[in-house]
Amino acid sequence: MNIRFSISLLPILLAFAIPSFAQEIDDDKRQDPLKEVLSKGLKINLTEDGKNTLKFGMGFQMWARYSDMNPGTANAQTLEAADSHFDFSIRRARLTMMANFDKKFIFFTQFGNTSLPFYAGQTSNTFFHDFWGKVRIANNTYLGAGQHAYSGLSRLTDIAYSGTLAIDNPGFSFPNVNVNDKFVRQLGVFLHGKVLGRLNYELAVNQPYPAAYVAGKGIGNKVAKDQDIIEGGVNNTAYNRGNSSLSQRGYASWSFLYNEPVKMGHSTSLTYFGKKGKILNVGAGFQYHNNASGVLRNADAEAYVEKHHQLALAADIFFETPLAKGSALSAYGSFYHYDYGDNYLWKTTVMGGFATANPTEEQALQGHGIQQYTLGTGNIATIQAGYLMPETLLNNGHRLMPFAAVYYKDFDGLNGDSWQGDFGLHYLIYGNNMKVSAQYSSRPIYNSEAVVEDHEGMWLLQLQLKL
């Protein structure tokens, strides 16, 4: 049996194997005290009235992937041509602590790892993701500072990794992730809260980290200095560049039905599994960084770099409604406009270091492995939905939730638009606290004419545990 066929059977096998395992848990804990513990987390009351608390949490995501490779790919270890790849990896492993003093002063820190693939060997990219504090300065109004992720732009930007509809965030809602931030976090100050009874908002002024230079020619490389752009750039193509200027960002959302409270942490979710009743939120956001891109003009002896601002705008809508027999529908739609300079393109890969270029084959325009154009100057639209199936379907307290997410991209630096998507199923043992998910993802393949000529895919299996 080949690997492709074996991986494709995983979602089917899970449908039979996991219910049996989950049923044993349910039988052993008929009253299900574990469910309450998982939902509340590890909390220590510092005062008898419970208003001052110290809460600890942890989260873990394990991945198994089978991926079709882009044309022109070789295995980075053997240097042999490769058209597919299978691997295990830890997508996230986090420890959190929040000190909450009567909702007047809140301190939060998050320590852990993001993206630990097998090829990383014995190394570990473990660090403080978050380190911030905030003070309530008025009713429903907080002022904070530190390394934080109150980054605005859209609801999808603020989604916790455990609360997405698809298995993972598509990335384009983080326009500069790992370019001038640390996994979306930057140093700065932020203000957030609620006004007019229903308008949740967040505003931040940050000093982005310097962008790191990535050697080599090609559209979308991250570069820090003008000379790097001149020596390795493409004429009339924008690049990220570093400077010490401040960035501004914000997001506001109006609650029409269920009135979402002011959040204590920085993140939210794309589904409440119908527990909050009907929800209809409409929001808009922005991110702006002055002179953060450079555009190469006159690629000859008179070459110079023209500075360009980076502007990202977004509008979105979040809807959820409970349905019959405990089922629920969650849906999210958003539109993004990016202006990062002429023909700016940014290609990324999630834990793609297992692949390298095969010099004997023509490569896809976006490069080898599983690289794709995540965002660029132009527009992106997405529609995502998840359906929590009736609780009577499994009749063991656990749930099934099929989901789909479709993305449309139209970038100035390419000659054609593209469609791609994520399609899968969550098996919710204890909601987002304990679940197993299977997903198939497609991505467009661009040829040398900068138009889509094919699509490749990836099967992804995830175990998520969160407290």
Secondary structure as the mmCIF struct_conf table of DSSP 4:
data_model
#
loop_
_struct_conf.conf_type_id
_struct_conf.id
_struct_conf.beg_label_comp_id
_struct_conf.beg_label_asym_id
_struct_conf.beg_label_seq_id
_struct_conf.end_label_comp_id
_struct_conf.end_label_asym_id
_struct_conf.end_label_seq_id
HELX_RH_AL_P HELX_RH_AL_P1 ILE A 3 ASP A 28
TURN_TY1_P TURN_TY1_P1 LYS A 29 GLN A 31
HELX_RH_AL_P HELX_RH_AL_P2 PRO A 33 LYS A 40
STRN STRN1 LEU A 42 ASN A 45
BEND BEND1 LEU A 46 THR A 47
TURN_TY1_P TURN_TY1_P2 GLU A 48 ASP A 49
BEND BEND2 GLY A 50 GLY A 50
STRN STRN2 ASN A 52 ASP A 68
HELX_LH_PP_P HELX_LH_PP_P1 MET A 69 ASN A 70
BEND BEND3 PRO A 71 GLY A 72
STRN STRN3 THR A 73 ASN A 75
TURN_TY1_P TURN_TY1_P3 ALA A 76 THR A 78
STRN STRN4 ALA A 81 ALA A 81
BEND BEND4 ASP A 83 ASP A 83
STRN STRN5 SER A 84 PHE A 101
TURN_TY1_P TURN_TY1_P4 ASP A 102 LYS A 104
STRN STRN6 PHE A 105 PRO A 117
HELX_RH_3T_P HELX_RH_3T_P1 PHE A 118 ALA A 120
TURN_TY1_P TURN_TY1_P5 GLY A 121 GLN A 122
STRN STRN7 THR A 126 ALA A 138
TURN_TY1_P TURN_TY1_P6 ASN A 139 ASN A 140
STRN STRN8 THR A 141 HIS A 148
BEND BEND5 LEU A 153 LEU A 153
TURN_TY1_P TURN_TY1_P7 ARG A 155 ARG A 155
HELX_RH_3T_P HELX_RH_3T_P2 LEU A 156 ASP A 158
STRN STRN9 ILE A 159 ILE A 159
HELX_RH_3T_P HELX_RH_3T_P3 TYR A 161 GLY A 163
BEND BEND6 LEU A 165 ASP A 168
BEND BEND7 GLY A 171 GLY A 171
TURN_TY1_P TURN_TY1_P8 PHE A 172 SER A 173
BEND BEND8 PHE A 174 PHE A 174
TURN_TY1_P TURN_TY1_P9 PRO A 175 VAL A 179
BEND BEND9 ASN A 180 ASP A 181
STRN STRN10 LYS A 182 LYS A 182
TURN_TY1_P TURN_TY1_P10 PHE A 183 VAL A 184
STRN STRN11 ARG A 185 ARG A 185
STRN STRN12 GLN A 186 VAL A 195
TURN_TY1_P TURN_TY1_P11 LEU A 196 ARG A 198
STRN STRN13 LEU A 199 GLN A 207
HELX_LH_PP_P HELX_LH_PP_P2 PRO A 208 TYR A 213
BEND BEND10 GLY A 216 GLY A 216
BEND BEND11 GLY A 218 GLY A 218
TURN_TY1_P TURN_TY1_P12 ILE A 219 GLY A 220
STRN STRN14 LYS A 222 LYS A 222
BEND BEND12 LYS A 225 LYS A 225
HELX_RH_AL_P HELX_RH_AL_P3 ASP A 226 GLY A 232
TURN_TY1_P TURN_TY1_P13 ASN A 235 ASN A 236
STRN STRN15 ALA A 238 ASN A 240
BEND BEND13 SER A 244 SER A 244
STRN STRN16 SER A 247 SER A 255
BEND BEND14 PHE A 256 TYR A 258
HELX_LH_PP_P HELX_LH_PP_P3 GLU A 260 LYS A 263
BEND BEND15 MET A 264 HIS A 266
STRN STRN17 THR A 268 THR A 268
BEND BEND16 LEU A 270 LEU A 270
TURN_TY1_P TURN_TY1_P14 PHE A 273 LYS A 276
STRN STRN18 ILE A 279 ARG A 297
BEND BEND17 ASN A 298 ASN A 298
BEND BEND18 ASP A 300 ASP A 300
TURN_TY1_P TURN_TY1_P15 ALA A 301 GLU A 302
STRN STRN19 TYR A 304 PRO A 322
HELX_RH_3T_P HELX_RH_3T_P4 ALA A 324 GLY A 326
STRN STRN20 ALA A 328 ASP A 339
BEND BEND19 GLY A 341 GLY A 341
TURN_TY1_P TURN_TY1_P16 ASP A 342 ASN A 343
STRN STRN21 LEU A 345 THR A 348
BEND BEND20 VAL A 350 MET A 351
TURN_TY1_P TURN_TY1_P17 GLY A 353 PHE A 354
STRN STRN22 ALA A 355 ALA A 357
TURN_TY1_P TURN_TY1_P18 PRO A 359 THR A 360
BEND BEND21 GLU A 361 GLU A 361
HELX_LH_PP_P HELX_LH_PP_P4 GLU A 362 ALA A 364
TURN_TY1_P TURN_TY1_P19 LEU A 365 GLN A 366
BEND BEND22 HIS A 368 HIS A 368
TURN_TY1_P TURN_TY1_P20 GLY A 369 ILE A 370
STRN STRN23 GLN A 372 GLY A 376
BEND BEND23 THR A 377 THR A 377
STRN STRN24 GLY A 378 LEU A 388
TURN_TY1_P TURN_TY1_P21 GLU A 391 LEU A 394
BEND BEND24 ASN A 396 GLY A 397
STRN STRN25 ARG A 399 PHE A 411
TURN_TY1_P TURN_TY1_P22 ASP A 412 GLY A 413
BEND BEND25 LEU A 414 GLY A 416
STRN STRN26 SER A 418 TYR A 430
HELX_RH_3T_P HELX_RH_3T_P5 GLY A 431 ASN A 433
STRN STRN27 MET A 434 TYR A 446
TURN_TY1_P TURN_TY1_P23 SER A 448 GLU A 449
BEND BEND26 ALA A 450 VAL A 451
STRN STRN28 VAL A 452 LYS A 466
#
